[in-house]
Amino acid sequence: MRARVPLRPRGTPSRALTTFAVGFLLLDAVLLIYSGAALGRTKLVVWGVAFVVVAGLVVIGWRRYRRLMADLEQARQDMRAEIESIRALLHEKHLHN
């Protein structure tokens, strides 16, 4: 049995779900606005606009999430470098366990 090879580095968030959600919300928005305008029902137009706003909020939330994950990864790398420097110092002073 062959081992699975990941297509992207582990921990990298995928865009597929976010893209699907935004596309679905925008499609719903367009259909609601169109049907509301065609039938003269303002509630449908209002709901369509609400869906556009929600799609925008999903995009903003996704960008914020990616920025936070990048900051977290940078902090992990900084901690790893600090640990390595402490290990090197202890090894230099012959205090390794």
Beta strands, then each sheet from edge to edge (+ up, - down):
end
